[in-house]
Amino acid sequence: MLCIAGLRTDARAQSLRAVAVIDPMTIVAVGEVGTIIRTTDGGAIWTVLPSGTTGALYGVSFVDAETGWAVGGSCTLFVGCDGVILHTTNGGDTWMPQSSGATQPLYGVSFVDANTGWAMGGVGTLLHTTDGGDTWTPQSSGTSCALFQSSFVDANIGTLVGDCGIILRTTDGGETWIGQPSHANVPLFGVSFVDGDTGTVVGEDGMILRTTDAGTTWTQQMSGTRDFLRGVSFVDGNTGTVVGLGGTILRTTDGGDTWIQQTSGFPYDLFAVSFLDGNTGTAVGIFRTVLGTTDGGGTWTLQTRREPWRQQISGTSQNLYGVSFVDANTGWAVGGAGTILNTTDGGETWTQQTSGTPNDLRGVSFVDANTGWAVGGAGTILNTTDGGETWRLQISNTNDVLYGVGFGDANTGIAVGANSTAVHTADGGRTWMPSHFRVGQPLQGVAFAGATTAVAVGPATGPPPNCTMEWILRTTDGGATWSPRTSFPCDDHHGISFADANRGIMVGSRGTNSSTNGGSSWSFRNGGGANYGVSFVADGTATTVGGGGRIRRSVDFGQSWLDEFSGTTNMLWSVSIVDADTGTVVGSGGTILRRTTVGN
């Protein structure tokens, strides 16, 4: 876990950090890795909007359904920090960067009209604009503490809160900022004013502070919780909602004299809340969760933008190591003790097929609904031409464990495995011939970029990133001959997939690498931990899987990645996607997860 100026970024998932309810139908939320999502139907369907950044977005402010701003930034080792400001004039369909000049991440933004606004962030950073962000001018906050959020009631009167228990107030549009005594020695994360006098602030350890005299005095209220409170939204002097860590939602209808815990059914961290009126509100948080209410929080409905991965019943407790789908409905999964499972209805039902072997099966590849191969222990290669009704053993000419198999067409295929084993066929597996090289390391994955062009990958020699050699081997003749390739930084490579003859993605212990020339060369694209399987399709969508239930997804040919909530902590070994919205993941203990078309 990395802490930057009091804001937590959690590697479990990319989170939504801020939300703006613009009208009953239109809501925009922003979050980590440049995430911006929008609904125009009150939360039934959420659409991903292109932000143009991979940096975290922490704040959002709209003055109408078309005009809004989002702010954020990041800090990078050896490079430093920056502040990001994005602006839209078409409801978020497109976002344009504005020059902030900030050298710290920006955590909050507040506009009172289409021209006048403020952005605030790390180390007391405070920026002001009077021309819609065409120019941003620094203002002196008088503090080096991080500023997290603001609430402005008009172009002159506003309040800032931040780290160190700080509360600052201006009555002249930010020309001067006066510190107010909060008597809170904890970070304050959220603030909401309904007029020039009446406001509420929330922070760590269940802190809620209330003023009715423009902040001359702040009174602590009894929240009934020690959870960190991260967001607050009041619609009038009496009615307000607070959210926080652990799924905390508190509601008051008497100005905070009493706070009532509401039940969301969501036990994870919530970071922001926005209410349009006493009934209509939205809260956002970790795992890109969106909760909506239309009855003042009496009931909260999960409107998660994308919870696409749902557990399917595999009918086995064996580890599943490989999966291959030929369309949205038809696929196979293979695993321990000769397990082969087949579905023809997108995984609604999985049927066990008879493999005829007790050996673990580690990889599977189908070229159509009838023709496929499975490989595994003791050099096992199985072939079917009837969709798995019958599986026949093929002579592999090796006793080494085979970890991966790929076919360029119904005839040309390659299987790879332990002890740098690679065998190839040009006749659908009736004969398998060994390739003539010995690199001394196992080859763990293979994928075709064309009928005869393929790349095989394996672990490095020596620990990354200081390894002396890594194993990326390329063939253009169906596996008869191979030439080595390299990537930077050096890595243990576990899986590989090509979307077409040129574009490929390779995954390993340090992250992902990509190629745009059929695997001739590779460039490091993204870190983020170990990945074991990858699937990449022609529209630019890619999915990787790994330890601890990790699933990552890219929709831009691997340029940027988002973590997706898998709902499991099991090891995930393999993934097969057929288009942008449909895919299947397999893993330990018979785990099968399915992604289907989403919009809610």
N, C-alpha and C positions, 0 to 999 in steps of 0.2 A: 504494500500500500504506500502510495506517494502522497505526501501532504505539501501543498503549495499555498502559502499564505492563508492557511486555515480551511481551504476547500479540499475535500477529499475526492480523489479519483481512484476508483476501485477497479482492479483488473478483472473482476468477475464479469463485468458487462459494461457496455457504454450506456450511460444514463441520460435521461432528460433532466435538464437543470432549471428550465424556466418555461413559463406558459403565459400566453395572453389570450383571454377570452374577449373577442372583439364584438361579437353579437351572438344571439342564441345559436346560430348555425356555424359561425366561423371562429375557429380556434387555431392558434399556431403555437407549437412547442419547439424548443431547441435543446441541444445537448452536446455530448462529447462526440469527437471525431467529425465535427462539422454537421451533425445531424439537425435537419429542419423538417418537421412534419406539419401537415395542415389537414383540417377537416372543414368541409363546407356544408355538412349535413348534421351538425350537432354531435359528431363523434361516431357515427355509424361506420364511416369509411375514412381512414387516414392515408394521406398520400405523402410520399417522400419527395421533398423539394431539393433541387441541386443548389448547394451552398457555395461551391467553388473552393471550399477550404476543408482541410482535414484536422484543423485545430479545434479545440473544445470551444463550444459556445455556451456561455453562462447566463446571458441576459437577453430579453426581448421586450420590445415596446412597439405597439401600434397605436396610431391616432385615428385610423379608420380602416376599413376592410382592405384598402389598397396600399397604404403607406406605413412602413414599419422599419425597424432597425433591430439588428442582433449584434451582440458583442461577445468577445471571448479572447482567446489567445493561448499561448503555451510557453513553456520554458524548456530549453534543450541544453543538455550538457555540452559545454565548450562553445556553444553558440549564443546562449542567453535567452531573453524573454522578448515577447512582442505582444502588442495589443491589436485585436482584429475588430473592425467595425464593418458590418454589411448593411446595405440599404436596398429596399425594394419599393417600387411604386406601382406594382401590379399584383399585389396580394401575396407575393412570395414566389410567383412563377419563375422570376429571375432575381438574383441578388448581385449587387455590385459592391465591390470593396471601396471603402472610403479611407483616405489617408488620415491616420490618427496621430502619428508621431509618437505613440506610446511605446515605452520600453518595458512595460509590465502587462500581464494579462488583465483584461477588463472583465469585471464580474457582474456589473449591473448597468442598466441604461433606462432612462426615463425621459419621454417627450411629452410636452403639454400641448403642442400643436405641430403642424407640419414643418415648422422652422426651428423651434426652440427645444433644446434637449441637453442632457448631461449623460456622460459615461464615466464610470468610476472603476478603480481596480487596485492592483497591488501597490504597496509602499505609498499609500496616500494619493495615488494618481487620480486626478479629476480633470475632465475635459468638458468644454461647453461649446455649443454651436447655436447660431441664430439664423443659419441659412440652410437648414435641413441636412447638415453634415458635409456640405461642400468644403467648409473649413471648420476645423476643430481647434479651439484655443485652450491651452492649459489654464486652470484656475488653481490658486493656492488653497489647499485644504488645511494646511497647518499641522499635518500629522504624517508620520511615516508608517502608520498602521494601515493594513489593507482595508479598503472600503468595499463592502459587499453589495449594498442595495440602497436605493433612494426612493423617496415618495415626494412628488411635487404636486401642489394643489393649484398652482398657476405659475406664470413665468417668473415670479419673484420669490415665492415662499416654498421652501423645500427642506427636507431632512435627510441626512445620510447616516448610515450605521455601518459598523465594521468591527474589525479585530480590536482587542484591547478594551472592549466594552464601550467603544467610542460612539457618541451621538453628536452630530454637527447640524447646525441650523443656519439657514440664510433667509433674509427677507428682502434682499436686493439682487436676486438673480444670480447669486454666487460670487458677487464682488467681494463679499466678506462672509466668513463662516465662523460661527461662534460655537465653542464646545459647551455641551450641556451635561450636568451631573447625572449619570445613569446609576452610579453606585454599583455597577455590574462589572465584575472582574473576569468576565467571560466574553468570547466573541459573540457579537450580535449579527444575525444573518438576514433578518427580514424586518420591513417597516411598512406600515400602511396608515396614511392620514386620510380622513374624510372631509376635513376642512382645515382652516389655518390653526385651529386649536386642538383638535381631537385626533390622537394617534396612538398606535400600538406597535411595540417592538418585541421581537422574539430572538432567542439565542440558545446557547448551550445550557445543559442541565435543567431543561424545562423552564427557562427564564421567559417570563412575559412581563413587560413594562407598559404602563398606561399613563398618558397625559391628557388633561383637558384644558391646559393653560399654555398651549404652544410650546411645551417642553420646559417651562420654568421649573416644574417639578415632575418627576417620574415616580410612579408608585408600582411596586412589584405586586403582581396578582398571583393567586394560587392556581397553578396549572394542573396540579395533581400528577405530574410526571417528572422524571429526571431525564427523559429522552431529550436529545438535542432537537430543538425546534428550528426549522429551516425556512418556512414560508408563512406569510400571513396576508389575509385579504379581508378588508372590511368594506361593506357597502353603505353603511350609515353609522351613526354614533353608537348603535347598540349591537348590530349584527355582524359577526365576523367568524372566520375559520382559520385555524392554524394547522400546519402539517409538520411532520418531523420524521426522525429515524424510527425504524421498527414499525412503519406503517401508521404512526400516530396521527390521528385526526381529532382536533378539539373544536368545539362549537360554542359560541355564546350568543345570546339574544338580549343580554342586559349590560352590554359594554364591558364584559369581562369580570363582573362581580362573581359570576359562576361560569365555569368551563365544563362542558359535558363531553366525555369521550364518545366518539362515534365509531361504528364498526364498519371497516372497509372490506374485511375479508382478505386483506393484502398485508402480510406481515413484514414487508421489506421497506427499505428507506424511501421516503417521499421528500422531495427537495423544494417544491414550489406549488402554489395554489393561486387561482384567480377566479373571482366571482363576478358575474355581470350584474346580478341582483340578489335578493335574498334566497332565491331558489337554485339558480343556474350557476354551476361552478365546475372547475376541472382541477385535478391535482396530478402531478407527474413525479416520476422518480426512477429508481434503479430498474435495470432490465428494460429500459424504454417503456415503462409502464405509464398508462393513462387511465385515470379513474374519473368518471363523470357522475354528476348528480343533477337532478331537476327538482328535487324536493328539499333543498337546503341541507343535504347530507343525511337525510333520513335513510336513504339507500344510496350506495355507491356502486356503479357498474364498471366493470373492467372493460376498457376500450383499447387495450394494448395494441399499438400500431402493428407489430408483427410478433405474434407468438406462434410461428408456423410449425414448430417441431413438436409433434405429439407422439407419445408412446404407442406402439402397436404391439399386439400379442403375437410373439414369435412361436410360442409353443415349445421352446427349448431353453435350457439353461447353459448350453454350450456357448463358449465364446464365438462370436461371429467376426471373421477377419476380412471378408471380401463381399462386395455387392456390385451387381451390374444390372441396369435397366435398359431396355431397348425402346420403350415408350413410357407414357405416364402410368400405364397399368401393369406392364409385364416386366418382371424382374426376378433375380435369383440372389440368394445370400448363401455364403458357405462358411464353415467353421470347424470347430473341434470334433474329433471322432468321426470324421467323414460326413458331417452334417451338410445337407443341401436343402434349402427351402425355396419354394417357388410361389409367386403370386401372379394372378392375372386380373386383379381388381384393385391395384394400387396399394396393396398391403392390408386391405380390410380383412382378408384371410390369407394365411401362409400355410402351405402344404409341404410336408416333408417328402422329399424324393429319396429313392434308394441309390446311394452312391456305390455300394459294393466294396468300400474300403474303410478300415478303421483309422486310417491316418488323418491327422488334422489337415483340413483344406484351407489354404492361406490366400488364394486369389481366384478370381473368376472373371471371364470375359465372354460376352455374347455379341455376335455381329447381326443377328436378327432374332425373331421370336422362336426359332427352332435350333439354331446352331450356336454352340458355346463350348467353352473349356473351363475346367477347374483344375487347380494345381495345389500341391501340398507336400506333406512329409514323405521321405524316402523316394523322392523323385516322381511322385504320383502326378500323372496327367490323365484327366478324364475328359471324354468328349461326348456330346449329345447332338443329334440331328433332328430330334423330335420334341424339343422343348423340355427335355429332362425326363420324359417318360422312361427312357432307358439311357444309362450312362455306360460307356465302354472305356476300358483301360487302354491307353496308348503307351507304346514303348518310348520312354524318354531318354534312355541311354545315360542316365545318371541316378545315383542313390542320394544325392544331396537334397535337402529340403528346398522346395521351390516356393518363393514368397510372392511372386507376381507373374502375371501373364497378360499379354496384349496381342490383338490381331488388327492388321491393317485392312484385311478383307477376309473372305471365307477360307482362303488358302494360306496367307502369309501371316505367321505368328511367331512370337518369341516368349519364352518363359525364362525367368531369372531366379537365382536363389543363393544358398550358402556357398562359401568357398569360391566366390566369383563365378558361379555357374551361370552359363547362358546357353540355351538350346533353341534352335530355330527350325521352322518348317516352312516349306513352300507348297505343301499338298494337303493342307488341312489337318496335319498331324499324323497322317499315315506313316510318315518318317520324320523323326526329330534328329537334327544334327548338332553336335557341340560346336560352339564358337571357340576359336583358337586364341585365347588369352587367359592369363591368370594374374589378377590384380591382388589376390590374397585377402580381399574383403568380401563380405556378402553383398549381393545386389538385391535391393529390396523393392524396387518398382520399375516398371517399364511401360511406355506409352508410345503409340504410333502417331506421327504427324502427317502421314500419307500412306500410300499402299506399301512402300518399302522403307520409308524413313522412320526411325524410332530412336528413342533415348532411354537408356537404363541408368539408374542411380543407386548409390549406396553410401555407407558411412565413410567418414574421412579417416585418414591415418594420423593418429594423435588427436588430442582434444581440441575442438574448435575454440577460439578462432586461430589458434597457433598450430594447426595441423600442417603436416608437410605435404599431404596430397589428399585430394578428394576424388570420389569416383563418379564422374559423369561421362558416360560413354555413348557415342552416337554412331548409328549405322545408316547407310543409304541403300543397302542391298539386302534388306530383309534379315539382317543378323549374321551374314556370312563374314563380314569384316566390320571392325569397330575402330573409332578414333576417340581419344580422350578430349574432354572439354573441361573448363574451369568456371567457377563463379567466385564472387567476392562479397562478403568475407567467406572464408572456407567454412564448410558446414557438413554435418551429417545429414544426408538426404534420404528421406523415407518414401516419398511418393511423387508422382508426376502425372500431368494430364495435359493434353493438347485440345484446344478449341477448334483449330483448323490447321492447315499445313504450315502456318507461320507462328501462331501465338500459342505459347505454352506456359504453364506454371509448375514450379517444383517446390516442394515443401520439405522442411527439415527441422532440426532442433533449434535453430535461431529465427526461423520465420519463413518467408517466401522469396523465391527468385522468379523472374519472368524472362521469357524469350520472345522476340518478334521475328526471328529468322529460322524457325523450324528446329531450334535447339542448338544452332551453331555457336551462339554465345548467350550468356545469362547475366542478368543484373539483379542485385539485391533490391527488393521492393519494400519489404515490410518486416519488422520484427514481431514481437508479441508472443514469444514462447513456442514450444515444440508443437509441430503438427505432423500427423502420421498419414493422412489421406487427403486427396484433393480431387475435385471434379470440376471441369471447365468446359463451357459450351460457347457456341459461336456468337451469341448476343452479348458476350462480355461478362456474363455471370459466372462466378466461381465460388466454390465452398470448400473450406478445409476443416478437418476434424483432428482432435487430439486428446490428450489426457484431461481427466477431471471433467469430462462432459463438454469439452470446449468445441464450439462451432463458430467459425468466422465466415463472413460472406462479403464478396466484392461484386459490384455491378458495373465496374469501369475497367475491366480487363486487368484487375489486380493492382490498380494504382492506389486504392484506399480500401480499408477493411473495417467491418463492424462485427463485434461479437454479437452472437444471437443466443438467447436463453434456451438451453436445451432441456432443462428440467431434470437433468441427471448429472451425477458426478462420476459415472462409469467411464472407463476408457473407451474411446471411440476410435475405431480402426480404419473404417473405409466409408466412402460416400459416393453416390451416383446421382447426378442431377440430369434432367432431360431438357429443362428450359428454366426460365428465370424464376418460376414459382413452384416447381415440382422436383422433389428429390427425396432420397432415402439414405439414412445413415445407419451403420451397424457397429456393434461393439461388444464389450464383455458381458457375460452372463445372459446371452441371448437378446441383448438390447437391439431394438429396431425403432428408429425415429423417422417420422414422415413429415415432409413439408408439402403443403398444398397451397393452392391459390389463396392469397390473403388480401384483405383490404380493411380488415377490422381486427 
